């Protein structure tokens, strides 16, 4: 697609006047840093975030926007400015669609990631109800139960990484929210999902091979996981449909099975499987990574820990929410949100990006902007108390019509998990150096897993507070 467009226009990088060639199209691209493509390719595949940050420093005089030719995504405009991000996220969905390629390579063609335009809007309408309002309140008890179950055997007085326990908590919580109950099939999903998500996260940003090269290759193993998953989902669908209480069930699978589009048609079992996989994969790894970062951060800030503990003994959560937001800002788990340009040109400020290009909003660059976040290297939850940053300056869940459908679910889950741990454990402060950022492929996690040292409280905080009153 991009090749045919480029034959009709002359692309001008940096300042200058657009030159017409064929149909008039005012194409004007941001500057391209003079980095050899092989060097850029190796650097980007090795460490996306570091590469984008270094290029941003090199081209600081250009502003927070530049052009690159990237592996996998091809010709790309990288944006680190809230106003340009707003233009992109608010653009007509017929003009821009999801980044190509995207996670549907791993999650399946029926995933919301694979859909654009009207089809994407129709699917989001079906997915939104289970993740808002009353449904979320119903899940809070699940979040607390899973946290207590996982933390029951935590070692006391010795350091341990929180990432894996958080992975188990968030996976079990999303499994229960999606399927409504435990059982043999959910045990099988617990065996399949973690290694599948880990492998899928690592290969999702790599070029797709022309064939899988058998079950010993990464793509072959993904196909094997998918085959096992499809069998489990069919059994679960049959079980849920056979439930005498089917019409009153509030789990996500039952809601999807009962829902229909405006024309009365229903989702196919294959699409439901792809969508549930999207919720399971996206809904547990990124949330767990953020929680691991939260524990890593608060153990290094005694004043923050003290305020969190005091608040955990009450029903308030204003400061805890501010801490979660500051963790998401300072330790961004997903580093970009992308779109693909379908219109002849897409206006972004003074620039006009041609059809066939990708546009990546660098979330990590946005969250490090001193204009919106003074002294951005400082961990300071007070930024989110009272006045909040502009909407498009803080985008941990992406933005626009493709903003994460499970954002509210994830936010409440992180709040409840953090509160529950604080109520039942004393977490030691540490003077250890901050953990470095580690790439798992798609998500970024603490390099050492967010290690903490805990001691179980004799009496949970909430009970102490109640007794004092």
C-alpha positions as a printed Julia matrix, in Angstrom:
469×3 Matrix{Float64}:
   0.0     0.0    0.0
   2.7     2.47   0.96
   4.67    1.86  -2.22
   1.8     2.92  -4.52
   1.21    6.04  -2.45
   4.84    7.05  -2.45
   4.85    6.97  -6.25
   2.23    9.73  -6.27
   3.79   12.17  -3.8
   7.12   13.66  -2.96
   7.94   13.31   0.72
   9.72   16.24   2.31
  11.41   15.62   5.65
  11.92   18.6    7.97
  11.02   22.13   7.0
  10.19   22.92   3.42
   7.4    23.32   0.91
   5.41   20.28  -0.25
   5.98   19.42  -3.9
   3.05   18.15  -5.92
   3.45   15.09  -8.08
   0.3    13.61  -9.54
  -2.75   14.18  -7.3
  -1.95   17.08  -4.94
  -1.14   15.79  -1.46
   0.5    18.07   1.07
   2.85   15.5    2.53
   5.34   16.82   5.05
   7.19   14.48   7.39
   9.08   15.32  10.57
  12.89   15.11  10.37
  14.61   11.74  10.15
  17.68   11.31  12.39
  20.78   10.31  10.39
  21.03    6.79  11.81
  21.9     3.87   9.48
  18.93    1.53   9.11
  20.82   -1.62  10.24
  22.02    0.16  13.4
  18.53    1.48  14.12
  17.0    -1.94  13.5
  19.31   -3.78  15.89
  18.93   -1.1   18.57
  15.12   -1.03  18.3
  14.72   -4.8   18.43
  17.14   -5.0   21.37
  15.6    -2.18  23.42
  12.71   -0.13  22.01
  12.39    2.24  24.96
  16.11    3.0   25.26
  16.42    3.54  21.49
  13.48    5.97  21.32
  14.75    7.86  24.39
  18.23    8.23  22.91
  16.89    9.4   19.56
  14.63   11.91  21.34
  17.72   13.36  23.01
  19.61   13.5   19.71
  16.77   15.29  17.9
  15.63   17.45  20.81
  15.98   20.53  18.59
  13.31   19.06  16.27
  10.73   18.87  19.02
   8.96   15.74  20.24
   8.29   14.21  16.83
  10.55   12.47  14.31
  10.51    9.93  11.47
  12.11    6.49  11.57
  12.2     3.37   9.41
  11.66    0.63  11.98
  11.77   -3.17  11.91
   8.29   -4.73  11.79
   6.45   -1.37  11.61
   8.29    0.11   8.62
   8.1     3.86   7.93
   6.97    5.42  11.18
   6.43    8.81  12.79
   7.18    8.8   16.54
   5.23   11.31  18.63
   6.01   12.45  22.17
   3.8    15.52  22.37
   0.33   15.55  24.04
  -1.26   17.83  21.46
  -0.12   15.65  18.56
  -1.24   12.55  20.48
  -4.66   14.15  20.93
  -4.93   14.78  17.19
  -4.05   11.17  16.46
  -6.4     9.68  19.06
  -9.27   11.95  17.99
  -8.79   11.3   14.26
 -11.58    9.76  12.23
 -11.45    5.98  12.57
 -11.78    5.68   8.8
  -8.53    7.66   8.46
  -6.47    5.73  11.01
  -6.68    2.17  12.29
  -4.74   -0.03  14.65
  -0.99   -0.28  14.21
   0.09   -2.9   11.67
   1.16   -5.5   12.59
  -0.37   -5.76  16.06
  -1.06   -8.24  18.85
  -3.76   -9.97  16.81
  -0.85  -11.97  15.33
  -0.72  -13.76  18.7
  -4.3   -13.3   19.95
  -6.16  -14.21  16.75
  -8.1   -12.45  13.96
 -11.23  -12.27  16.12
  -9.48  -10.14  18.74
 -10.5    -6.5   19.12
  -6.88   -5.7   18.19
  -7.54   -7.02  14.68
 -10.62   -4.89  14.03
 -10.9    -1.37  12.65
 -13.61    1.18  11.9
 -17.24    0.12  12.3
 -16.33   -3.49  13.18
 -14.13   -2.27  16.01
 -16.87    0.01  17.37
 -19.43   -2.84  17.28
 -17.13   -5.16  19.19
 -16.27   -2.59  21.86
 -19.98   -2.06  22.55
 -20.23   -5.76  23.41
 -17.1    -5.75  25.56
 -17.71   -2.58  27.57
 -20.56   -3.63  29.94
 -18.65   -6.39  31.8
 -15.87   -3.93  32.71
 -17.81   -1.0   34.12
 -20.23   -0.04  36.9
 -21.94   -2.82  38.85
 -19.83   -5.54  37.24
 -16.62   -4.04  38.62
 -18.08   -3.88  42.15
 -18.84   -7.6   41.88
 -15.18   -8.31  41.06
 -13.71   -6.52  44.11
 -14.32   -9.52  46.36
 -12.54  -11.74  43.82
  -9.49   -9.43  43.84
  -9.27   -9.55  47.63
  -9.8   -13.32  47.84
  -7.11  -14.06  45.27
  -4.65  -11.75  47.02
  -5.24  -13.44  50.38
  -4.97  -16.91  48.81
  -1.69  -16.09  47.04
  -0.11  -14.3   50.02
  -0.97  -17.03  52.54
   2.43  -18.69  52.09
   4.65  -15.68  51.46
   8.04  -16.01  53.19
   8.51  -13.62  56.1
  11.7   -11.73  56.8
  13.39  -12.64  53.52
  13.32  -10.93  50.14
  11.23  -12.42  47.35
  10.14  -11.13  43.92
   6.52  -10.0   43.67
   6.12  -10.26  39.9
   5.25  -13.98  39.78
   2.81  -13.8   42.72
   1.15  -10.79  41.08
   0.94  -12.74  37.82
  -0.89  -15.54  39.6
  -3.25  -13.13  41.39
  -4.17  -11.24  38.23
  -4.54  -14.42  36.15
  -6.8   -16.08  38.71
  -8.84  -12.9   39.09
  -9.41  -12.46  35.36
 -10.19  -16.18  34.95
 -12.86  -15.99  37.65
 -14.27  -12.73  36.25
 -14.36  -14.12  32.7
 -15.66  -17.63  33.47
 -17.44  -17.17  36.78
 -16.11  -20.2   38.63
 -13.22  -22.6   39.04
 -13.05  -26.08  37.55
 -11.0   -28.53  35.52
 -10.96  -26.33  32.42
  -9.71  -23.3   34.36
  -6.9   -25.4   35.8
  -5.89  -26.23  32.23
  -5.97  -22.52  31.32
  -3.71  -21.79  34.3
  -1.21  -24.2   32.78
  -1.53  -22.82  29.25
  -1.82  -19.05  29.66
   1.39  -18.07  31.57
   3.93  -19.69  29.19
   1.8   -18.69  26.2
   1.68  -15.03  27.28
   5.41  -14.99  28.05
   6.3   -16.49  24.66
   3.74  -14.38  22.79
   5.04  -11.2   24.43
   8.56  -11.97  23.28
   7.73  -12.71  19.65
   4.94  -10.13  19.17
   7.41   -7.39  18.27
   9.47   -9.59  15.93
   8.91  -10.15  12.2
   6.52  -13.03  11.5
   8.16  -15.96   9.68
   6.57  -17.41   6.55
   6.01  -20.73   8.35
   6.13  -22.0   11.94
   9.06  -24.46  11.52
   7.39  -27.05  13.73
   6.49  -27.34  17.38
  10.04  -26.65  18.57
  10.02  -23.12  17.13
   8.38  -20.19  18.98
   5.58  -19.84  16.44
   5.02  -23.6   16.4
   4.69  -23.62  20.2
   2.21  -20.73  19.99
   0.13  -22.76  17.55
   0.19  -25.73  19.92
  -0.94  -23.57  22.85
  -3.72  -22.2   20.66
  -4.98  -25.67  19.77
  -5.15  -26.66  23.45
  -6.84  -23.38  24.33
  -9.55  -23.77  21.67
 -10.51  -27.2   23.05
 -10.84  -25.77  26.57
 -12.95  -22.81  25.4
 -15.4   -25.05  23.54
 -15.9   -27.13  26.7
 -16.4   -23.98  28.78
 -18.92  -22.56  26.31
 -20.89  -25.82  26.4
 -20.8   -25.83  30.2
 -21.97  -22.22  30.52
 -24.78  -22.66  27.98
 -25.99  -25.75  29.84
 -26.14  -23.88  33.15
 -29.83  -23.63  34.27
 -28.93  -20.18  35.61
 -27.4   -19.09  32.28
 -29.65  -16.03  31.83
 -28.66  -14.64  35.24
 -24.92  -15.29  35.13
 -22.75  -12.16  35.32
 -19.39  -13.54  34.15
 -17.91  -12.16  30.94
 -18.32  -15.4   28.94
 -22.05  -15.6   29.72
 -22.51  -11.92  28.89
 -20.79  -12.39  25.53
 -22.82  -15.51  24.75
 -26.07  -13.63  25.51
 -25.1   -10.45  23.66
 -25.74   -9.62  20.02
 -24.92   -6.9   17.51
 -27.46   -4.32  16.33
 -28.51   -6.6   13.46
 -29.23   -9.45  15.89
 -26.2   -11.55  14.97
 -23.98  -13.04  17.68
 -20.24  -13.47  18.0
 -18.89  -16.74  16.65
 -17.27  -19.16  19.09
 -13.93  -18.48  17.37
 -14.29  -14.72  17.89
 -15.34  -15.25  21.5
 -12.24  -17.41  22.01
 -10.0   -14.72  20.49
 -11.62  -12.02  22.6
 -11.37  -13.99  25.82
  -7.72  -14.7   25.07
  -7.19  -10.96  24.59
  -8.74  -10.26  27.98
  -6.75  -13.03  29.68
  -3.42  -12.04  28.13
  -3.71   -8.26  28.22
  -5.62   -8.29  31.49
  -3.08  -10.07  33.61
   0.52   -9.44  32.5
   0.41   -5.64  32.35
  -1.54   -5.32  35.62
   0.86   -7.68  37.39
   3.86   -5.76  36.04
   2.43   -2.48  37.34
   1.81   -4.01  40.77
   5.38   -5.35  40.9
   6.63   -1.87  40.07
   4.36   -0.43  42.78
   5.99   -2.62  45.43
   9.45   -1.83  44.07
   8.74    1.92  44.24
   7.04    2.23  47.63
   9.73    0.24  49.46
  12.21    2.94  48.42
  10.09    5.87  49.62
   9.45    5.7   53.36
   7.11    8.71  53.41
   4.97    7.21  50.64
   4.8     3.88  52.47
   3.75    5.55  55.72
   0.88    7.41  54.08
  -0.26    4.28  52.26
  -0.31    2.26  55.47
  -2.27    4.95  57.32
  -4.81    5.16  54.52
  -5.15    1.36  54.23
  -6.65    1.35  57.74
  -9.55    3.43  56.4
 -12.0     3.23  53.52
 -10.22    6.03  51.65
  -8.11    5.42  48.54
  -7.21    8.89  47.19
  -3.52    8.58  48.01
  -3.35    4.94  46.89
  -4.83    5.94  43.54
  -2.26    8.73  43.26
   0.54    6.23  43.95
  -0.78    3.87  41.28
  -0.89    6.72  38.77
   2.65    7.81  39.62
   3.87    4.22  39.23
   2.2     4.07  35.81
   3.82    7.37  34.87
   7.35    6.75  36.14
   7.54    3.04  35.29
   5.47    2.8   32.12
   4.71   -0.86  31.42
   3.59   -0.45  27.78
   5.82    1.99  25.93
   3.73    3.04  22.93
   0.26    3.26  21.4
   0.19    3.03  17.61
  -2.01    3.76  14.62
  -1.77    3.03  10.89
  -2.6     5.76   8.38
  -5.31    4.84   5.84
  -6.28    8.29   4.58
  -4.2     9.97   1.81
  -2.59   12.12   4.5
  -3.02   12.56   8.25
  -2.54   16.03   9.72
  -0.43   16.14  12.9
   0.33   19.74  13.83
   2.51   21.19  11.08
   3.13   17.75   9.66
   1.16   15.68   7.14
   1.83   11.93   7.31
   1.11    9.91   4.15
  -0.95    6.77   3.75
   0.83    3.56   4.67
   2.88    5.08   7.48
   2.58    4.11  11.13
   2.37    6.64  13.94
   3.68    5.61  17.36
   2.81    7.69  20.41
   5.71    7.11  22.78
   4.01    6.78  26.17
   7.33    6.74  27.98
   8.41   10.02  26.31
   5.05   11.58  27.17
   5.3    10.54  30.81
   8.82   12.01  31.09
   7.88   15.49  29.87
   8.99   18.14  32.37
   6.34   20.54  31.02
   3.55   18.39  32.44
   5.55   16.55  35.12
   8.19   18.84  36.71
  11.33   16.97  37.8
  10.04   13.83  36.05
  12.72   11.54  37.53
  11.32   12.16  41.03
   8.76    9.67  42.32
   6.02   11.99  43.56
   2.4    10.79  43.93
   1.4    14.34  44.93
   1.29   15.13  41.2
  -2.02   13.26  41.1
  -3.63   14.78  44.19
  -6.13   17.54  43.37
  -5.21   18.86  39.93
  -4.51   16.1   37.42
  -2.34   16.34  34.3
  -3.92   17.01  30.89
  -5.81   13.97  29.55
  -3.45   13.29  26.67
  -0.27   13.81  28.71
  -0.96   10.78  30.91
  -1.99    7.74  28.87
  -0.99    4.46  30.59
  -3.98    2.72  28.97
  -3.59    4.37  25.56
  -6.12    6.82  24.2
  -9.03    7.44  21.89
 -11.35    4.7   20.63
  -8.66    2.08  21.22
  -8.08    2.9   24.88
  -7.86   -0.32  26.89
 -11.4    -1.62  27.44
 -10.3    -3.14  30.76
  -8.76    0.05  32.19
 -11.31    0.39  35.01
 -11.04   -3.33  35.82
  -7.24   -3.08  36.04
  -7.31    0.1   38.11
  -9.72   -1.32  40.7
  -7.78   -4.59  40.8
  -4.48   -2.79  41.52
  -6.17   -0.7   44.2
  -7.68   -3.71  45.99
  -4.54   -5.86  45.74
  -2.31   -3.09  47.12
  -4.78   -2.3   49.92
  -5.11   -5.96  50.9
  -1.34   -6.52  51.1
  -0.85   -3.34  53.15
  -3.6    -4.36  55.57
  -2.18   -7.83  56.19
   1.59   -7.27  55.98
   4.26   -4.86  57.14
   6.5    -4.19  54.13
  10.1    -3.29  55.0
  11.67   -0.21  53.5
  14.94   -0.67  51.65
  17.93    1.43  50.68
  18.72   -0.91  47.77
  19.26    0.74  44.37
  16.2     1.02  42.16
  15.6    -2.06  40.01
  16.4    -1.59  36.36
  13.77   -1.82  33.65
  13.53   -5.23  31.98
  11.76   -5.94  28.69
   9.56   -9.05  28.52
   8.84   -8.28  24.86
   5.63   -6.25  25.04
   5.63   -5.27  28.73
   8.38   -3.77  30.89
   8.92   -5.16  34.39
  11.37   -4.71  37.3
  14.57   -6.56  36.4
  14.65   -8.41  39.73
  10.9    -8.95  39.87
  10.04   -6.18  42.35
  11.61   -7.73  45.44
  10.21   -6.98  48.91
  10.52   -8.2   52.5
   7.31   -8.65  54.49
   6.12   -9.57  57.98
   2.54  -10.66  58.61
   0.54   -8.38  60.9
  -0.96  -10.02  63.98
  -4.15   -8.08  63.33
  -5.14   -6.74  59.88
  -5.11   -2.94  59.68
  -8.8    -2.51  58.99
  -9.64   -4.51  62.11
  -7.22   -2.41  64.18
  -8.87    0.78  62.9
 -12.33   -0.6   63.72
 -11.23   -1.54  67.26
  -9.73    1.92  67.82
 -13.03    3.56  66.87
